[in-house]
Amino acid sequence: MSVHGKPEPAPGLLRRLDATARATFPVAFTALLMVLAAAPVGPPGLVWAVALPCVFFWSLFRPAYMPPLAVFPLGLLHDLLSFGPLGIGVLILLITHGLAMRWRRALVRRSFLVVWLAYCGFALGAGGLGWVLQAVLGWRVPPIAPGLNAVGMSAGLYPSLAWLLGRAHLAMLHAESAA
Amino acid sequence: MAAAAARHDDPNRAARPDGGPVIRLSIPLRQALARLSLPVLIAAAFGTMLLGKADTMLAERVRMALADALTPIYGVLARPVAAVRDTVAEARALLEMRTENARLRDENEQLRRWQAVALALEAENAMMRRQLAFIPDPAPRFQTARVVADGGGTYARAVLLAIGPEHGVRKGQIALDERGLVGRVTEVGSRSARVLLATDLNSRIPVTLEGSRARAVLVGTNGARPRVQYWPEGVTPAEGERVVTSAEANAFPAGLPVGVIHYSGSGAPEVEMFARLDRLDLVRLFDYGLSGILPPESVARPEPRESRPRR
């Protein structure tokens, strides 16, 4: 627990590789999940449903590894993969990241259930924002059902994803305290 | 689990990037940059939106480049997915096979019973024929002709048949498709013949209701289902009853399958034809040697006719 304040030793190559792998894991894993979710076998909206929990989780628990500069390309990847209008995913993910960063002090020490409920609120808000942006960009009223579907899917996916990411997070902590 | 992870987490620590930036910046400057980067990026997101709106071709090109790069991954990924899907489909088919088998066994049993009934009836029939010295009907000659055109001519519901030059088709022959009665030949040319369908407004066919053996007349309406009229008193055509031709008036042989009774919405008995009159392609023209009521010729022919010719 009392790991901070420890002076960093001069990093050897392996250690540096390790640190780099750890630092790139959140973004790389999110991108990989998104690419896999975009496979033509899954249900539509899965990319969105996978990207949002990842960004939310890492913004909450390890914001240093999910900086805005990484969220932007992730959003771009989402927009390119999902064939939606360009920029919507970028904006949604950035705003999610920003809000999660702002509220992380309140959220990060709460129980899993509270975080999940908060995430459901985030997903709903993100879905609504996406709907509004689509309406504005396409200048017509898009159907609500696909958006709600994606929100539900992402809220349902969050626990399992959070479990997986939580394991990764713990492993990172262990590795860091060992270093 | 995330909460457990969170308990280990320390905000100060998480805000400090491990691995360390190569360029050392002073902490306030870094904080200022971090605080500034989000608004700048959000502005960039709006810029991306505008760009995507303004230059759709660019977005499309980038999208396709990405899709091209990812296609091999998906190709590899699709194989196990397809395998799983096949397995699931196979399992489902296996599960359904039980019920299907049971159904088929039931049906088989039923059909076996029917076969027994049919064989018994056939034997009985043969015995009775022997006893009555019954002279069976000669097997009718028939020829098959292709339907080349629908409609046209004098009648609304008629088809044109292509037949060879030495055909031997004559008026009054009866046309059937593979399911049932189609109509009667009304005009014969050197290479074609016209068949008046049973659904035409001018068609009147003597029929028998198979259940009650009652005679009736099948009256065409130009619709898909001709009507049944003039059945004797005391008999009502039953829904689903089979209708066959009757030998009355010597125009048709008895017992050709026509259709089943079906009551229309207005309560009139109609006949759902067995023959698929809306998609005729081949019909068989049977020559029963009947010379009952024949369609009128432009030149009168010395054949027996009723006072008011019907066809």
Chai-1 contact restraints between the chains, C-beta under 6 A:
chainA,res_idxA,chainB,res_idxB,connection_type,confidence,min_distance_angstrom,max_distance_angstrom,comment,restraint_id
A,H4,B,R13,contact,1.0,0.0,6.0,A-B,restraint_1
A,A19,B,D18,contact,1.0,0.0,6.0,A-B,restraint_2
A,A19,B,G19,contact,1.0,0.0,6.0,A-B,restraint_3
A,T20,B,G19,contact,1.0,0.0,6.0,A-B,restraint_4
A,A23,B,G19,contact,1.0,0.0,6.0,A-B,restraint_5
A,A39,B,Y74,contact,1.0,0.0,6.0,A-B,restraint_6
A,A39,B,L77,contact,1.0,0.0,6.0,A-B,restraint_7
A,V41,B,V81,contact,1.0,0.0,6.0,A-B,restraint_8
A,F61,B,D9,contact,1.0,0.0,6.0,A-B,restraint_9
A,R62,B,A14,contact,1.0,0.0,6.0,A-B,restraint_10
A,P63,B,A14,contact,1.0,0.0,6.0,A-B,restraint_11
A,A64,B,A14,contact,1.0,0.0,6.0,A-B,restraint_12
A,A64,B,A15,contact,1.0,0.0,6.0,A-B,restraint_13
A,A64,B,P17,contact,1.0,0.0,6.0,A-B,restraint_14
A,P68,B,S37,contact,1.0,0.0,6.0,A-B,restraint_15
A,P68,B,L38,contact,1.0,0.0,6.0,A-B,restraint_16
A,P68,B,L41,contact,1.0,0.0,6.0,A-B,restraint_17
A,F72,B,L41,contact,1.0,0.0,6.0,A-B,restraint_18
A,L80,B,R63,contact,1.0,0.0,6.0,A-B,restraint_19
A,L80,B,L66,contact,1.0,0.0,6.0,A-B,restraint_20
A,P85,B,G52,contact,1.0,0.0,6.0,A-B,restraint_21
A,L86,B,T48,contact,1.0,0.0,6.0,A-B,restraint_22
A,L86,B,G52,contact,1.0,0.0,6.0,A-B,restraint_23
A,L86,B,A59,contact,1.0,0.0,6.0,A-B,restraint_24
A,G87,B,A45,contact,1.0,0.0,6.0,A-B,restraint_25
A,G87,B,T48,contact,1.0,0.0,6.0,A-B,restraint_26
A,G87,B,M49,contact,1.0,0.0,6.0,A-B,restraint_27
A,G87,B,G52,contact,1.0,0.0,6.0,A-B,restraint_28
A,V90,B,A45,contact,1.0,0.0,6.0,A-B,restraint_29
A,V90,B,T48,contact,1.0,0.0,6.0,A-B,restraint_30
A,L91,B,A45,contact,1.0,0.0,6.0,A-B,restraint_31
A,L94,B,L41,contact,1.0,0.0,6.0,A-B,restraint_32
A,L94,B,I42,contact,1.0,0.0,6.0,A-B,restraint_33
A,L94,B,A45,contact,1.0,0.0,6.0,A-B,restraint_34
A,G98,B,L38,contact,1.0,0.0,6.0,A-B,restraint_35
A,V108,B,A6,contact,1.0,0.0,6.0,A-B,restraint_36
A,R109,B,A6,contact,1.0,0.0,6.0,A-B,restraint_37
A,S111,B,A3,contact,1.0,0.0,6.0,A-B,restraint_38
A,F112,B,A2,contact,1.0,0.0,6.0,A-B,restraint_39
A,F112,B,A3,contact,1.0,0.0,6.0,A-B,restraint_40
A,V115,B,A2,contact,1.0,0.0,6.0,A-B,restraint_41
A,A162,B,A2,contact,1.0,0.0,6.0,A-B,restraint_42
A,W163,B,M1,contact,1.0,0.0,6.0,A-B,restraint_43
A,G166,B,M1,contact,1.0,0.0,6.0,A-B,restraint_44
A,G166,B,A2,contact,1.0,0.0,6.0,A-B,restraint_45
A,G166,B,A5,contact,1.0,0.0,6.0,A-B,restraint_46
A,H169,B,A5,contact,1.0,0.0,6.0,A-B,restraint_47
A,L170,B,A5,contact,1.0,0.0,6.0,A-B,restraint_48
A,L173,B,H8,contact,1.0,0.0,6.0,A-B,restraint_49
